[in-house]
Amino acid sequence: MKKLIMILIAVATLQVSAQDQKREMKKQRMTSKMDYSPEEMAQLQSKKLTLKLDLDAKQQNEVSALLLEQAKLRQSKKEAYLKSKDKEETKTFSKEERFKMANARLDQQIEMKKKMKGILSTEQYEKWGKMTEERSRHGKKYHMHSMHKKDGMPQQKAKQ
């Protein structure tokens, strides 16, 4: 009986240390991504799309320019957010402000979709659409999972 308890304690200790290590690695990946300039991010993203969608040189240049524009916009929004966060730590957005931000984000996504449709062939566009949908679904799944963890809800109840 004592051996069984010791084994269970050892396994639990290993599990906790493995999860801590996993969190630390994830944190390192996120901070390393933040170190890239908008130009570097756009270049990396365009090369990934070139590999996945088999883009030609013209398409690669157009996609790269589009991604650079987006990366610069994200960078400016991030800087503005960090400045406002420094000034007011407890600022919450009103319903109208949240609506404006969501509306602007969706307008930007629609514009991106239109531009990508003009750049990519039909087959490439469909593949790109599936990729973005999968990435969106994965992000929502992660977001929902973390929300339910914060609420203390069991995972099974959250799916219902």
Buried (B, 14 or more C-beta within 10 A) or exposed (E): EEEEEEEEEEEEEEEEEEEEEEEEEEEEEEEEEEEBEBEEBBBBBBBEBBEEBEBEEEBBEBBBBBBBBBBBEEBEEEEEEEEEEEEEEEEEEEEEEEEEEEEEEEEEEEEBBEBBBEBBBEEBBEBBBEBBEEEEEEEEEEEEEEEBEEEEEEEEEEEE
